Amino acid sequence: MAWNYRTIIEPFKIKSVEPLPFLSRGQRQRALERAGWNLFHLPASRVLLDLLTDSGTNAMSGMQWAGMMQADESYAGARSFFRLEKAVRELTGFRYVIPVHQGRAAERILFSFLGGRGKIVLSNTLFDTTRANIEFSGARAVDLPIREALDFDSPYPFKGNLDLQAFRQWIRRHGASRLLCVVTLTNNSLGGQPVSLQNLKGIRALCRRHGIALFLDAARFAENAYLIKLRERGQQRRTSREIARQMFRLADGCLVSGKKDGLVNMGGFLALHNPQWAQQARNMLILTEGFPTYGGLAGRDLEALAQGLEEVLDEEYLKYRIRSIEYLGMGLLRAGIPILRPTGGHAVYVDAGRLLPQIPRHRFPAQALACHLYLEGGIRAVEIGSLMFGRKARAELLRLAIPRRVYTQSHMDYVIEVFSRIHRKIHRIRGLRILEAPRVLRHFSARLRWV
């Protein structure tokens, strides 16, 4: 039936719960000091609300748990693999389905034979592990976001789009033979913003004309499809499943972390049309992940992922999901907190650079805000800025990623209340400096201290 009420309720009942840890401010202070002011080092038992990531933090359905109980754990040719293969083929149209334990494994495998020195990978915006795996192969990673993506107050509905004019310039300047294109759906590093079908078709046309392979980093394909349904002219009468299928059919392959829109805690896949690429991928899979019909996953993980790919495109679930993100974003704006607008599919991004103008970029304003959010309310979030990307950072953002089917509206109200308290004493927040950090993906393991 049509839902005619303003309140968007969760389209599920809660069947199993776990307790939350309520710590004093002093306990949180000591925990953060032991963690070196890096929230990745915090034990989860010291976190009240965990908005660090939406990856692998989902609550699974009764049907997924039931599938796990009847999974086939055979080493080769497991029944559970063929169920996943069928689900992926029906959704994406790709013939070759290669399971992996998570998205970064698919990245490493793909760029081991399509990357390499002299290659250039163009994208709307690459996320941290994708960029790291491209550069580890020796290839160059280049972001080509549209101009509107960096105007955080603009109402433009598809800030995840790739700049087609810039793409043409790279083709003219470097030649198509060196190029590969990866489009991130949704554009995680710049606000979880969707990519339009029109933009994808334009990218596909350029790639086909010049013989450039096009891949989708489609961890959040369902959220992107639903935002197309809501925002793109002519798409309102289509289902999210129809839109998702069309998105996949514009590409030569996809990398999917099932830990996002697969609604699972572990798993992913690489899917391809090209049989030579598929063979190369399977060879690397056997070397580093496992046999091609399990790819580093247990049969129960394969079953849960196959079921999750069905559930995630339910229109009632997607309506609740997108509305929940919007609700949090609007609440933060009312509290005086600047965010990237419009809100996207999986997270709200706070503009920490704008909120904390007194902290220079080399003192990591978004990381400083993340630490204060934990100190004030026990909430863990993640910095997407100069700590994560160094000099390549385009903005200083704090991402509040919402796990799927985990938190309720009252939890979001609490997040808004904590930010309201922080806003009243924003002038007290100081910057941070790095004590030690690795050269690659330093935000995961760096240790810091207050300036």
N, C-alpha and C positions, 0 to 999 in steps of 0.2 A: 504494500500500500504506500501511497505518498505520505511523507512525513511533513506535516504542516506546522510543526512547533519550532520555536526559535532555539530551544535547547536540543543539542545533538547528543543523544545518549550513546553510551558504549553499546555496540550491537552484539553483545555477548554477556553471559553470566560468569561470575568468578567462582571457580570450583576448588582452587587450591591457593593458599596464601603462605607468605613467609614474613617473619617479623622484621621491622626496621630498627636499626640501632640509634638511640637518642643519646648523644654525647653532650657534655658541657663544652662551653667555649674553650676552657682551659685544656680539656682533653683533645679538642680539635687542633689547638695551637701546638701542642706537643707532637701530635701525629704529623702535622705539616712540617714541623722542624725536622723530624726524623726522615721525612720523605724528601728533604732537600728542596722544598718549595716547588715540587713537581708532582702534580696530582696523579700521574701515572704510577708513582711509587706508593701511593696510599693503599693499604689493605681495604678491600671492599667492606669489611666488617666495621670500618671507621667512617663509612659514608652513609648519610641518611637518604638522599635522593641522588641517583647516579645518572647524570646526563652527559657523561663523558663521550658516549657513542651510542648509536642505534644499531651497531654491528654485532650480531650474535647475542644480543641482550633481550630478544623477543620472548614473549610467553607463547607456548605452543598450544594448539587446540586438542580437544579430546580425540579427534580423528587422527591427528598426527601421532599422539601417544599410542593410539591403537595400532597404527601402521608400524610403529617401532617394535611392538610386541610380536608382530607376525613377520618381521623382516627376515630375509635370507642372508646369512652371513658366509656364504660360500666364497672362497678366494677368487675363483674365476667363473664368470658367467652367472652371477647371482641374479635371481629373479628380481630383486629390488633394483638392480641397475637397469634392467629393461623397462621397469615401470618409470624410472626417472627419464630414461632415454625417450620414451614415448611422450611424456609430459613436455619435455623440452622441444622435441620435434614439432608437436602440435602447436606450441606457443610461438616458437621462433622461425620455423621452416627450415632450420639448418639440419643437414643430414648427419654430420659427425658430432657426437656429443662426448666430451671428455671430462669426467668428474675430477674435481680437485678438492683439497681440504678447505680452501678459502680463496678469495679473489686474488690475493697477491701471488699465489702459486700459479694461477692462470696467467698473470702478468709476466712472471719470470719465464714460464715455458714459452709463451708467445714471442717475447722479445729475444729469446735465446736464438731464434732462427730468422725473425723478421727485423730485429734491431741490428746493432753492430756499428762499428766506426764508419762514418760517412753518411749514415742514415739520419733523417730528420723526421720527428714525429710531431705533427701539428694537431692542436686540440682547442676546444673551447676553453677549458682549463683542466689540467691534469691534477689528480689528487696526489698526496705525498708518496704513497708506496708505488703508484704507477710511474710517477716521475723518477723515483729512485731506481726502479727496475729498468727503465729505458736508459737512464744515464749509466747504470752499471754495465749494460751491454756495450757501451761506447757510443750510443746514438745521442743525438741532441733533442731535447724536449722543448717545444715552443708553444706558448699559450696565445690564442687569438680571440679573446672575448670581445663582444661588441661594446661600443662606447657606453651604452646605457647601463651595463653591468657594474660600472664603477660609480654610478650616481645612485647612492643608496636611498635617496628620497624619491626617485623616479617611480611612477606607477607602471612602467613598461612591463607587460605580463610575461615576457620570455627573455629574461636577462641571461639565461643559460646559453643563448644562441652563439654560434661561431660567426666571426666577422668574415663574410664571403669575399669582400673586396680585398682584405688582407690575405686571404687564402690564395686568391688569384695572383697577387703580387709575389708571394712565395713561390708559386709555380713558375712564373716568368723569371724570377731571379735565380732559382736553384735547379730548375728542371724537375719533371715529375718522377724520374726514375729513383731519386733519392728519398722521396716523400712517402709517408704513411700518415693516415688520419685516424685519430681516436676521439670520439665524441662521448663526453661524460653525461649520463642521464641519471638523475638530475645533476646540475653543476655544483658539486659539493663544496669546492673551495671558495666559491663566490656566492654563497647564500642558499644552496639547495634549490637553485632556480631552474625551471624547466626549459627544455629545448622544444621549439615548435615543430610541427610536421612540415611546415613550409620551409623552415631552415634546413631540416634534415633532407628534404627533397633537393634543395639547392646544393647542399654538400654532395649528395649522391650524384647529381648531374655533373658537377665538376670532376669528381673522382672517376666517374665512368668515362668522361671525355678524355681524360689524361692518363688513364690506366693506373690510378692510385687506389690502393686497398683501403677500405673503410671499415673500422671496427667500432662497436658500441661498448663502452664501459657501462653496463646496464644494471648495476646493483640495485637501482631504485626505478626500474622500468615502469612499475605499476603506478607509482606516485606521479611520474612524468606523464604517463598516459591519461590519468585522471585530470591533471592540471591542463592538458591539451583539451580534454572534453569540456572543462569549465571555461577556458579562456580563449580558445582559438575559433575563429569564425567558421561556421559550417560543420563543427564537430559535435555539437550538443546532443544530437540524436543517436550518435554511435555509442556502443558500449566501450568500456575501457579495454576489454579484451580485444576487440576489433582494432582499436587504435594501437595497442601494444604490438599486435601481429604485424601491422603495417610498418611500424618503426623498425622492427627486426628485419623485415623483408627488404628494407632499403640498404642493408649492410652486407658485407662479405663475411662477417663473423662477429662474435660477441664474447666479452668476458663478464661473468656474473658472479659476484659474491652473494651466495644464497643467504648469508647472515643478515641481509637487509630485507629486500622484498621477497625472499624465499621463506621468510618467517621461521627460520631455524637458528640454532645456536652454533652450528658448524656445517660448512659445506659450500660448494660452488661448482661452476663448470665453465669450460671453454667450448664454444660451439662454432662450427666452420662448414663452409661449402667445399673448399678445395681439398681433394683427397691427399695431395702431396703434403700440404700443411698439416693435415690431420695425422699423417704418418709420422712426420717429424715431431709433432706434439706428443704423440703416444710414446715415441722412443724416449723423449725426455721425461715423460710421466713415469715410465717404468724405472728409469734411473733414479728419480728423486722422490716420487710420491707413492707409487704402487702399480699394480696391474691395471690395465685400462678399464676394467669393469668395477673397480672400486676406488682407485685414485686417491688413496690416503684416507678414505672414509669407511666407517662401519656400515653394514647393510641397513641398520636402523636409521643412520643419517641420510642415506639415499631415499628411504621411504618417507621420512619426514619432509625432505626437500620436495619430493614429487607432490605430496599433498599440499605443501605450502604454496607452491606455484599455482595451484588451483584456487586456494582460499584467498590469496592476496588480491585477486581481481574482482572480488565480490564488491558490488557498487555500494552497499551499505557500509561495509568496512572502510572503503576509501573515502566516502563522505565524512565519516567520523574521524578518520585519520587527518585529513586535510583541515577540517574544521577545528580540531584540537590544537594544531599548530597555529592556526590563525587566532584562536582564543588567547593563547599565551602571548603572542606578539602584540595583540591589541591591549592586553593588560599591562605589558611592559611600557608601551607608549603612553598609556594613561599615567603611569608612575614616573614619567619623565625620562625613561631610558631610551636612547636612540637605537633603532634596529635597522637592519636591511629590509627594505620594503619592495614589493609585497612579500609576505612570508611564502616559503616554498613548501616542500613536501615532508621533510623529516626533522627539521630543526628550526629554531629561531636564532638569528645571528645578531649579537649585540655589537654595535659600533664602538669598540673600546677606545679607539683613537680619538673619536669625537667626545666621548664621555670623560676621558682623562687627558685633556690637552696639556696638562702640566708634565706628563711623562713622555720623554722622547722615545722614538721607535727603538733605538738600541738599548733601551731599558725595559722593553717588553710590556707595554701597557695592558694588553689583553691577558697575559699571564698574571700580571699583578691583580687584575680584576678577578680572574679565576680563583686566585688564592683567597681574596677577601670574600668571595661568594661562599667558599667552603668555611672560612672562619666564622662568618656571620650566621650561616644556616645549615652547614653540613652538606651543601650541594656541590657535586663534582661536575665540572664542565671542561671543555678543551679549548685551548688557544689555537686560532688559525691566523697566524701573523708572522712577525719577524723571528720568533723562536722556532716556529715550524719551517718557514721558508727562507729565513735569512734575508739577504738583500733582494731576493726575488719576490718578497711579500708585496702584494698589491694593496693590502689594507690590514688594519689591526682589529681582528674580529674575535669574539668569544662565542663559540657555538654551543647552544643548548640542544643537544640531540635527544629526541624522545623515543625511548624503546617502544616497540609495538606491543599493544595489548597488555601493558604493565602498570602504568599509572592512571589515576582517575583525575577528574576535574579539581578535586580538593587539593591534590598534590600540585597542580599547576597554579592554583590560587596561593599556595604556600610559597612557590617560587616567586611569584609577583610580589608578595609581601616582603620577602627577604630583599629583593632588589629595591623596594621602596625604602627600606631602612638604610641600605648602602648608599642610595642617592642622597640622603640627608647628610652624610659625612664623607662625600666623595673626595673632598679636598685633602683628606688625611692619607689617601692611598699613595704609596711611594713606588718607585720602579725597582727592578731586580737586575742583578748581574750574574753571569754564568761563572760558576766555580770550575766545573769540568763538564765536557760533552764530547761525544764522538763526532766524526766528520759527516756521517750520513745519518739522516733521520734523528737528529739530536734531541728533538722534543720528547722522544720516548724515554730517554735515559739521562738527560742532563740534570745536573744538580745546581741549584741557584741559592742566592741569598739577597736580602733587602739591601738596597744601596744605602 
